[in-house]
Amino acid sequence: MLNLFYSKPGMIISPDNLAKDFGVSKTTIENHIFYLEFAKLIRIVKNYRPNIKMESRKLKKVYPYDISLALAIANVEKAFIFETAVASALNAFHYWRMKNKEVDFVIKDKLPVEVKTEKKINANELKYLQYFIKKYKAKKGIVVYDGEKEEKVDSITILPFLRFLVKGF
C-alpha cells in the first residue's frame, strides 16, 4: 500500500476500492492507513469545508509525509514532487474540491495554495483560485510555480518554487 501511495502522491483514496484491490477487509485498510499516518509515512489531506461538521469524510487525498521518502521508493513525476514538497512545507491538512473546481491546498485562515509546474502562469490557471477567494471571502491566495519571477495578480501572490521552500510565503 505504501508503494501505491508513494508512486501516486495526491491520489484520492477509497478504503472500499483499496479493500477490493488488496483482497482484505475495509477495516484492515483503514487500520493500515491509520498506522501509516501515525508513523508519519503518509499525510492525509481532507476536502475543505468552512464548517468542520461538514468536512468531507470522503475524497481524502494521500501524500508521502515528506518527498524524500517517496523519492527513495518510487519514480515520481515532477508535478507530484512539487505538490508533495509544498504539502510538507505547509503541513497541509486540507485541499478544496467542488465539482470540477479544485485548489491544491487550503491552510489556516482560508488561505488557498495552488501548485503549478509551468514556467509561466497565465490568467486561466488562476480561475479556480480566484473562485475560491471570492466564494469563501479569503484575503489572498498563493501560487507556487516552477518559474523564477515573484509577482502579484490582484490578491494572488505568485512565488517561485525554490523561493517558497527557502523563505515560505
N, C-alpha and C positions, 0 to 999 in steps of 0.2 A: 504494500500500500504506500509506503514511504517513497519507493521508486516512482510510482504513478504520480504522487503529489509533487515530487521534485522535478519530474520531467514536464509537468504542465502547471506551472505556477499560475494562480488566478482562476483555476477551474472551479466551476460551481459543483459542489458535492451533494450527492443524493444518497443517503445511507441505504435506501431501498435498492437502488440500482447497484451500488457497490456490493451489497449483500448477495444479490443475484450473480454478479460478475465473479465474486470470490467464492461463491457456494457456501456461505456461512449465514448466520442469523443477523438481522438488523442490529440487535443488541450487541453482538460481538463487534460489528463495525463501529458502532457508537462508542463502545469501550476503547477500541484501538485509537480512534480519533481523539478521545479524551486524554489517553495516556501520551500520545504523540504531542498534543498541545501542552500538557502538563510538563513534559520533558523539554519543552522549548525547541522542539524539532519542526513544528509547524505553527502557523499563525492562522486562526480562523477570523475572517472578516465578514461581518454581517451586513445585510441590506439596511441602510439608514432609514429611520423614520423619526420625525420630531418627537413623537410620543413613545416612550420606551416600551409601553404595553403593546404598542402596535408594531414594534420592531419585528421584522420577519424572522420566523424560525426556519423558514425555507430559504433557498437561494443563498446559502453561505458559500463563500469562496475560501479556498485554502492556498496558502503561500508557505514556502520554506521560511522558517523563523529568521534566517539570515541567508543571504545569497551565496555565501561561501560554502554552506552546506550543500546546496543544490549543485553548485559547480563541481564539487568533489564526486558527486554520484551520477549526475545526468548531463547530457548535452542539451543546454538550454539556449533558446533563441534570444537575440539581443533585446527584444521587446519585454520578454519575461525577466531578463536580468535587470533592466531599468525599473520595471514595476516592483519587483521584489526588493531591490535596494531602497527604493523610495518608501515602500511599506515598512521596511525595517527602520529607516531613519525617522519616520513619523510615528512609529509604534502604532500603526493603523489598526483600528478595530471595526471601521465601517467603510462601505462604499455605497453608492446610490444607484439604483436601477428602477426605472418606471417605464414599462412597455419597452420601446426601442431606445430610450434615452438612458445614458449611463455616465457616471463620473467615477473615476478610479478609486478615490478615497475621500472620506469626509472626516475631518478631525474636529477637535474642540471648537466651540462657538460656531458651528455650522460652516467651517472653512472647507470648501471643496478643492481638491487637488487632482489635476489631470496629468498623466504621464504620456509623453509622446517621444517616439524615436526619430522623428523627422529633424532635418537640419534647419528648416524654416517652418513657422507656424502661420497658417492662413486663417482668415476670419471664420471660415466654415468649420474649422476644427474647434472653435471656441463656443459653438452654439449650445451644446448641452451644459457646459459650464455656466454660460450666461442664463440659460433657462433655470438651472438650479439656484443661482444667485437671486434671480427675480422671484421664483416660487417660494423660497424659504427666507427671503429678505436677509441674505448673507451680506456682510460688509465688503467682502472681497473674495477673490479666487486665485489659485496659483496653477500655472502650467510649468512642468519640468520637462525640458526637451533636450535634444542632442545638439543643439546649436551652441554658439559662443556669445551671443549678444543678449544682455539683460534688457528687457523693455516692459512697458506698461501699456495695456489697451483697456481703456475705461477703468474698471475696478479689478482688472485681472493683471497680475504680475507674472511675467514670463521669465523663467530662470533657466540658465544652462544647467545641465545635469551635474557636472562636476562642481560647479559653484554651489549648488544646492547641497550636495553631500558634504562639502567642506564647511560652509557657513550657515546652512539652514535657510530659513526664509525670514 
